[in-house]
Amino acid sequence: MKKDIHPKDYRLVVFKDMSNDYTFVTKSTVATKDTIVWEDGKEYPLVKLEISNTSHPFYTGKIKLIDTAGRVDKFKTKYQKHFDNRNKA
C-alpha cells in the first residue's frame, strides 16, 4: 500500500438525514461550516444529508414520492424563452 496518501485529520462528525432527522456520529475528514451540540453536550461539525440508510427505499422497503413539480416549474420558467424561440422557427 502507498504511504502518506490517506488523510490524517479525521475527527468526529455528526451526519443528519434531513428527511427524517436521523443523526449519527462517525469519524470523517469532510469539511463543513455547520455545527451541532450532540447528546454528550459537545459541539461537533454537522453534515446535512438528503438521504441515508434510514430513508432510502432500498433499505426501508418503502417507496417515497418526492415532489419534483417545483423543480420542473423552475426549469420551465428559467428556459421558457428557449422553448418559445424553438417553436417560432
matplotlib code that plots the C-alpha trace (Angstrom):
import matplotlib.pyplot as plt

x = [0.0, 1.2, 2.4, 1.1, -1.9, -4.6, -5.8, -4.6, -7.1, -10.0, -12.4, -15.8, -18.6, -22.4, -24.3, -28.1, -30.6, -32.8, -35.8, -36.3, -34.0, -31.9, -28.4, -25.3, -21.6, -18.6, -15.1, -14.7, -12.5, -15.4, -15.3, -18.4, -19.3, -22.3, -22.1, -24.4, -24.4, -24.5, -26.1, -22.9, -23.0, -20.1, -20.2, -19.4, -19.3, -22.6, -23.1, -26.7, -27.8, -30.7, -31.0, -29.4, -30.0, -32.9, -34.8, -33.6, -36.3, -33.8, -33.2, -36.6, -38.7, -41.0, -41.4, -41.1, -42.7, -40.5, -42.2, -40.3, -43.1, -41.3, -38.1, -39.8, -41.6, -38.4, -36.7, -39.5, -39.6, -35.8, -35.7, -39.1, -37.5, -35.6, -38.7, -40.6, -37.8, -37.7, -41.4, -41.2, -38.7]
y = [0.0, 3.5, 5.6, 9.0, 9.0, 8.9, 12.0, 12.4, 14.9, 12.6, 13.9, 13.1, 14.5, 14.3, 13.4, 14.3, 12.9, 15.9, 13.9, 12.1, 13.8, 10.7, 11.6, 9.6, 10.3, 8.9, 9.9, 11.8, 14.4, 16.2, 20.0, 21.8, 25.1, 23.9, 22.6, 20.9, 20.1, 16.3, 14.3, 14.3, 18.1, 18.7, 20.6, 18.7, 19.6, 18.8, 17.4, 17.5, 14.6, 14.4, 10.6, 7.9, 4.2, 5.1, 6.9, 5.2, 3.0, 0.2, -0.2, 0.7, -1.2, 1.8, 3.9, 7.6, 10.1, 13.1, 16.3, 17.3, 19.6, 22.7, 21.8, 21.2, 24.5, 26.3, 24.7, 25.7, 29.2, 29.6, 28.2, 29.3, 31.8, 29.0, 26.9, 29.9, 30.6, 27.0, 26.9, 30.1, 28.7]
z = [0.0, -0.8, 2.1, 3.0, 0.7, 3.4, 5.2, 8.8, 10.0, 11.0, 13.6, 15.0, 12.7, 13.1, 10.0, 9.9, 7.5, 6.9, 5.6, 9.0, 11.5, 12.0, 13.2, 13.8, 14.7, 12.9, 12.1, 8.9, 7.1, 5.4, 5.6, 6.9, 8.4, 10.3, 13.9, 16.3, 20.0, 20.4, 23.2, 25.2, 25.3, 23.0, 19.8, 16.5, 12.8, 11.1, 7.6, 6.3, 4.2, 1.8, 2.2, 4.4, 5.1, 7.3, 4.5, 1.3, -0.3, -0.9, 2.9, 4.1, 1.6, 1.2, -1.9, -1.1, -3.5, -4.0, -5.1, -8.2, -9.6, -8.1, -9.8, -13.1, -12.9, -12.0, -15.0, -17.4, -16.1, -16.5, -20.0, -21.4, -23.8, -25.4, -25.8, -27.3, -29.8, -30.9, -31.6, -33.7, -36.1]

ax = plt.figure().add_subplot(projection="3d")
ax.plot(x, y, z, "-o")
ax.set_aspect("equal")
plt.show()
